[in-house]
Amino acid sequence: PCYCTCIFLLQEDRLIRMNQAAELYLTQIVEKESMVGLVTFDSAAHIQNYLIKITSSSDYQKITANLPQQATGGTSICHGLQAGFQVIF
């Protein structure tokens, strides 16, 4: 029982750090007028946002609001890349 709890806490901590890094990247690195989309993936890919032009701080918030809130496991990078191409094209 303790082992499962520890794994869950580690996954939750990694998710929090990943979301913080994504928010920092979007707000500090991505310039206004850039086109941004968001794809999340675990064992499957999920298009969270198709490309939108960043014109104001509310656009950053629209993207970050769709960051994952739970780590469900799996890392199908191939599915993530395929969904990313769907967002771009």
C-alpha positions as MATLAB code, in Angstrom:
seq = 'PCYCTCIFLLQEDRLIRMNQAAELYLTQIVEKESMVGLVTFDSAAHIQNYLIKITSSSDYQKITANLPQQATGGTSICHGLQAGFQVIF';
ca = [
       0.000    0.000    0.000;
       2.773    2.478    0.807;
       4.517    1.702   -2.495;
       1.445    2.713   -4.538;
       1.067    5.925   -2.573;
       4.717    6.825   -3.192;
       4.379    6.237   -6.940;
       1.253    8.395   -7.070;
       2.984   11.223   -5.202;
       6.013   11.042   -7.514;
       3.784   11.163  -10.598;
       1.812   14.063   -9.124;
       5.027   15.955   -8.316;
       6.368   15.393  -11.851;
       3.072   16.597  -13.307;
       3.148   19.758  -11.207;
       6.740   20.480  -12.291;
       5.904   19.770  -15.936;
       2.934   22.146  -15.809;
       5.045   24.830  -14.135;
       7.685   24.458  -16.857;
       5.036   24.660  -19.600;
       3.508   27.798  -18.063;
       6.936   29.406  -17.697;
       7.814   28.546  -21.295;
       4.532   29.977  -22.603;
       4.625   33.185  -20.596;
       8.373   33.925  -20.679;
       9.635   32.486  -23.973;
       6.754   32.415  -26.471;
       6.378   35.878  -27.971;
       3.111   37.621  -28.746;
       1.868   37.035  -32.291;
       3.217   33.446  -32.136;
       0.985   30.542  -33.070;
       0.624   27.997  -30.267;
      -1.211   24.695  -29.937;
      -1.221   22.102  -27.181;
      -1.153   18.322  -27.374;
      -0.978   16.107  -24.310;
      -0.280   12.407  -24.395;
      -0.096    9.362  -22.190;
      -1.049    6.022  -23.704;
      -3.035    8.099  -26.248;
      -2.755   11.667  -27.562;
      -5.251   14.443  -26.880;
      -5.428   17.714  -28.784;
      -6.096   20.327  -26.126;
      -5.814   23.407  -28.347;
      -5.473   23.836  -32.079;
      -3.179   26.658  -33.180;
      -4.168   30.056  -31.865;
      -2.347   33.352  -32.241;
      -1.114   34.728  -28.940;
      -2.226   38.357  -28.828;
      -2.845   38.943  -25.113;
      -2.259   37.421  -21.686;
      -5.701   35.820  -21.832;
      -4.484   33.711  -24.771;
      -1.698   32.333  -22.572;
      -4.303   31.509  -19.928;
      -6.491   29.668  -22.466;
      -3.592   27.384  -23.290;
      -2.390   26.789  -19.736;
      -5.941   26.047  -18.567;
      -5.780   22.886  -20.686;
      -2.611   21.475  -19.164;
      -3.243   18.010  -17.692;
      -4.359   17.807  -14.078;
      -3.791   14.065  -13.640;
      -1.006   11.704  -14.618;
      -2.643    8.581  -15.988;
       0.470    6.732  -17.113;
       1.961    5.710  -20.386;
       4.136    7.702  -22.766;
       3.129    7.108  -26.346;
       5.401    9.687  -27.935;
       4.435    8.476  -31.405;
       0.772    9.275  -30.770;
       1.780   12.664  -29.358;
       3.782   13.495  -32.483;
       0.955   12.390  -34.783;
      -1.505   14.638  -32.914;
       1.024   17.476  -33.028;
       1.179   17.192  -36.803;
      -2.631   17.282  -36.926;
      -2.557   20.543  -34.986;
       0.015   22.088  -37.315;
      -1.467   20.945  -40.592;
];
